[in-house]
Amino acid sequence: MSSSSIIGVDLGGTKTALARFDAETWEEQDCIRRETHADKKLEHVLNDLLVEIKKLRTKDTIAIGMGVPGLVELSTGVVLKMPNISGSENFPLKSWLEEKLGLPVFVDNDANCFALAEALRGAGKRHSAVVGITMGTGVGGGIVTYGKIFHGAHGYAAEVGHMLLKPGEPPYETADARGDVEQFFSGTAMGKRCKEAKRPEEYLEGEVCGFLQPIIFREIAWMCVNLVHLIDPSIIIFGGSAGRALASHLPEVEAELTAWLLPGTPVPELATAELKNAATMGAGLLTQWA
């Protein structure tokens, strides 16, 4: 048994998950899941979070890793903005938590955490270049090469949801005509594209939204074509509620991907997430491998 533990926190706009891991084996020792109550502003959210961290913390806890749904200035741990949590603009999250907890704290984007966990201990663990894409309430992304998150020049790389898919042509009527990926594949977007669905999984499973599925598979392939020609990943891993629902449809996506790639371009493996706790584990892994 290891003599130390790590706490990983996945702060979501709707739900928050926390888990304590053995720092050597990365076995999950304990976990907590709760509502975020983002409508009560950041101060309330963070005070609630401190209570839960203290419940999980043991005398051998040596660090905290945290994934947040927004942009993070990596050198300082300042959160530039979390769209679903008011009062989060330019908040010094790392230093605030370190002062309250007396432990080192590491903060990054939540999709980067997902990609890191899947790259090191999930579907991508034998791959040198991994792209992780989360398709849930929004669309996020992370790039991990040789075990390290690729952050770009300013820390904002892999914002897959904001890549343009059909510029000026979103799939539903809206004042925002960017036509970016999030307007096509987020849970909110797919709910507008198929109003008959009662739960996110129905967008990509069963007959309720059957008319939409071939279109979605083709559009996901288009997104992947751009990622393949830019990054040359050996695997692309899908997570989130809608992403996991792609599991039985990856052959259709791969067929479209192959058709649209330039001839001779290596086709990456397509997979869905293996880890049920990728978000919290990835946050914990920030403390050692970010």
C-alpha positions in Angstrom: 0.0 0.0 0.0 1.1 3.5 -0.8 1.6 5.9 2.1 0.0 8.8 0.3 -3.2 9.7 -1.5 -4.4 12.3 -4.1 -7.8 13.9 -4.3 -9.2 14.6 -7.8 -12.1 17.0 -8.3 -14.3 17.3 -11.4 -16.2 20.6 -11.0 -19.1 20.6 -13.4 -21.8 23.2 -14.0 -24.5 20.7 -12.9 -22.7 18.0 -10.9 -19.4 17.8 -9.0 -17.5 14.6 -8.4 -14.6 14.1 -6.0 -12.5 11.0 -5.5 -9.5 10.0 -3.4 -6.8 7.8 -5.0 -3.9 5.8 -3.9 -1.0 7.9 -5.2 1.0 4.8 -6.3 -1.6 2.4 -7.7 -4.3 4.9 -8.6 -7.0 2.7 -7.1 -10.0 4.8 -6.1 -10.4 4.7 -2.3 -13.5 6.8 -1.8 -15.7 9.2 -3.8 -18.4 11.8 -3.4 -20.9 13.1 -6.0 -23.2 16.1 -5.4 -25.0 18.9 -7.1 -22.9 21.9 -7.9 -25.6 24.5 -7.3 -23.9 26.8 -9.8 -26.9 29.2 -9.6 -25.6 30.2 -6.2 -22.4 31.8 -7.5 -18.8 30.8 -7.2 -18.3 31.7 -3.5 -21.1 29.3 -2.4 -19.9 26.6 -4.8 -16.3 26.7 -3.5 -17.4 26.7 0.1 -19.5 23.6 -0.5 -16.5 22.1 -2.3 -14.2 22.7 0.7 -16.6 20.8 2.9 -16.5 17.8 0.6 -12.7 17.9 0.2 -12.3 17.9 3.9 -14.6 14.8 4.2 -12.4 12.9 1.7 -9.0 14.2 2.9 -6.9 11.9 5.1 -3.7 12.5 7.0 -1.8 11.0 4.0 -3.3 13.3 1.4 -0.5 15.1 -0.3 -2.1 17.1 -3.2 -5.4 18.1 -4.9 -6.0 18.1 -8.7 -9.0 19.9 -10.1 -10.7 20.0 -13.5 -12.9 22.9 -14.4 -15.3 23.6 -17.3 -13.5 26.7 -18.6 -10.2 28.2 -19.6 -7.3 28.2 -17.1 -4.1 30.2 -17.0 -1.7 27.4 -16.3 1.2 29.4 -14.9 -1.0 30.9 -12.1 -4.0 28.6 -11.8 -6.3 31.5 -12.5 -9.7 30.5 -14.0 -10.5 33.0 -16.8 -14.2 32.0 -16.9 -16.5 29.1 -16.2 -19.6 29.9 -18.3 -22.0 28.0 -16.1 -20.8 29.5 -12.8 -21.3 33.2 -12.2 -18.5 35.2 -10.4 -15.8 32.9 -11.8 -14.2 35.5 -14.1 -10.4 35.8 -13.4 -10.7 33.9 -10.2 -7.3 32.7 -8.6 -8.6 29.2 -7.9 -5.2 27.5 -7.3 -4.0 30.0 -4.8 -7.4 30.3 -3.0 -7.6 26.5 -2.5 -3.9 26.2 -1.5 -4.5 28.9 1.2 -7.6 27.1 2.5 -6.3 23.6 2.4 -2.5 24.0 3.0 -1.8 21.5 0.1 -0.4 21.9 -3.4 -3.3 22.3 -5.9 -3.2 21.8 -9.7 -5.9 23.1 -11.9 -6.7 22.5 -15.6 -9.6 22.2 -18.1 -11.9 19.3 -17.4 -11.6 17.8 -20.9 -7.8 17.8 -20.6 -8.2 15.8 -17.4 -10.5 13.3 -19.2 -8.0 12.9 -22.0 -5.0 12.5 -19.6 -6.7 9.7 -17.7 -7.8 7.8 -20.8 -4.3 8.3 -22.3 -2.4 7.0 -19.3 -4.8 4.4 -17.8 -7.7 3.9 -20.2 -8.4 3.3 -23.9 -5.3 5.2 -25.0 -2.7 3.8 -22.7 -0.6 2.2 -25.5 -0.8 5.2 -27.8 1.7 8.1 -28.2 -0.8 10.6 -29.6 -4.3 10.7 -28.0 -7.2 13.0 -28.7 -10.1 12.9 -26.1 -13.4 14.5 -27.0 -16.2 14.9 -24.4 -19.7 15.2 -25.7 -22.1 16.1 -22.9 -23.7 19.4 -22.0 -21.0 21.0 -24.1 -18.2 19.6 -26.3 -14.6 19.6 -24.9 -11.3 18.2 -26.0 -7.8 17.3 -24.9 -4.6 16.3 -26.6 -2.0 14.0 -24.9 1.3 13.3 -26.6 3.8 10.9 -25.0 2.0 11.1 -21.6 1.8 14.9 -21.4 -1.1 17.3 -22.1 -0.5 19.5 -25.1 -1.6 23.0 -23.9 -0.4 25.2 -26.8 1.2 28.6 -26.4 -1.3 30.0 -23.9 -2.8 26.9 -22.4 -6.0 27.0 -24.5 -5.3 24.2 -27.0 -7.8 21.5 -27.9 -11.0 23.7 -27.6 -12.6 21.2 -30.0 -16.1 22.5 -29.3 -15.2 25.9 -30.7 -13.6 24.6 -34.0 -15.8 25.7 -36.9 -17.7 22.8 -38.5 -20.1 24.7 -40.9 -19.2 28.4 -40.5 -22.4 30.5 -40.6 -24.6 27.5 -40.8 -25.7 26.2 -37.4 -28.2 23.3 -37.6 -31.0 25.3 -35.9 -32.2 28.9 -35.8 -30.0 31.0 -33.5 -28.6 34.5 -33.3 -25.1 33.0 -33.0 -24.2 31.8 -36.5 -20.7 30.5 -35.8 -21.5 27.0 -36.8 -19.0 25.6 -34.4 -18.7 21.9 -33.3 -20.6 22.6 -30.0 -23.6 23.8 -31.9 -23.8 20.4 -33.6 -22.8 17.8 -30.9 -23.5 19.2 -27.5 -26.4 17.8 -25.5 -28.1 21.2 -25.8 -27.6 21.3 -29.5 -28.8 17.8 -30.2 -31.8 18.4 -28.1 -32.7 21.2 -30.5 -32.0 19.0 -33.5 -34.2 16.2 -32.2 -36.9 17.5 -29.7 -38.5 14.0 -29.4 -35.6 12.7 -27.3 -36.2 12.3 -23.5 -32.6 11.6 -22.5 -29.2 12.4 -24.1 -28.5 8.8 -25.1 -31.5 8.8 -27.4 -29.9 11.2 -29.8 -27.5 8.4 -30.9 -29.3 5.3 -29.9 -32.6 3.7 -31.0 -35.3 5.0 -33.3 -36.4 8.2 -31.6 -33.8 10.3 -33.4 -33.0 7.8 -36.1 -33.4 10.4 -38.9 -30.6 12.5 -37.3 -28.0 9.8 -36.6 -26.5 9.3 -40.1 -26.1 13.0 -40.4 -24.4 13.2 -37.0 -22.0 10.3 -37.8 -21.0 12.1 -41.0 -20.5 15.4 -39.2 -18.4 13.8 -36.4 -16.3 12.2 -39.2 -15.7 15.7 -40.7 -14.5 17.0 -37.3 -12.2 14.0 -37.0 -10.8 14.6 -40.5 -9.6 18.0 -39.4 -8.1 16.6 -36.2 -6.3 13.8 -38.1 -4.8 16.1 -40.7 -3.7 18.5 -38.0 -2.5 16.3 -35.2 -2.1 12.7 -36.6 -3.4 11.0 -33.5 -3.2 7.2 -33.2 -6.5 7.1 -31.3 -9.5 9.4 -30.8 -11.5 8.7 -27.6 -15.1 9.8 -27.1 -16.6 10.5 -23.6 -19.5 12.2 -22.0 -23.1 10.9 -22.2 -23.5 11.4 -26.0 -19.9 10.3 -26.7 -20.3 7.0 -24.9 -23.5 6.4 -26.9 -21.3 6.4 -30.0 -19.9 3.0 -29.0 -22.0 0.9 -31.3 -21.8 3.4 -34.2 -18.0 3.8 -34.4 -17.9 1.6 -37.6 -20.2 4.1 -39.3 -18.1 7.0 -38.2 -14.9 5.3 -39.3 -16.4 4.6 -42.7 -17.2 8.2 -43.2 -13.8 9.3 -41.8 -12.0 7.0 -44.2 -14.0 8.4 -47.1 -13.1 12.0 -46.3 -9.4 11.6 -45.4 -6.8 12.2 -48.1 -5.9 8.8 -49.7 -3.1 7.1 -47.8 -3.6 9.0 -44.6 -3.4 6.6 -41.6 -6.8 6.2 -40.0 -6.7 6.5 -36.2 -8.4 4.0 -33.9 -11.8 5.2 -32.7 -12.9 4.3 -29.2 -15.2 5.3 -26.3 -13.9 5.9 -22.8 -12.9 2.9 -20.7 -12.8 4.6 -17.4 -15.9 5.4 -15.4 -14.0 7.9 -13.3 -11.8 9.5 -16.0 -12.7 13.0 -15.0 -11.7 12.7 -11.3 -8.7 10.4 -12.0 -7.4 12.8 -14.7 -7.7 15.7 -12.2 -5.7 13.7 -9.7 -3.1 12.8 -12.4 -2.4 16.5 -12.9 -0.5 16.4 -9.7 2.1 14.0 -11.2 1.9 14.0 -15.0 0.4 17.3 -16.2 
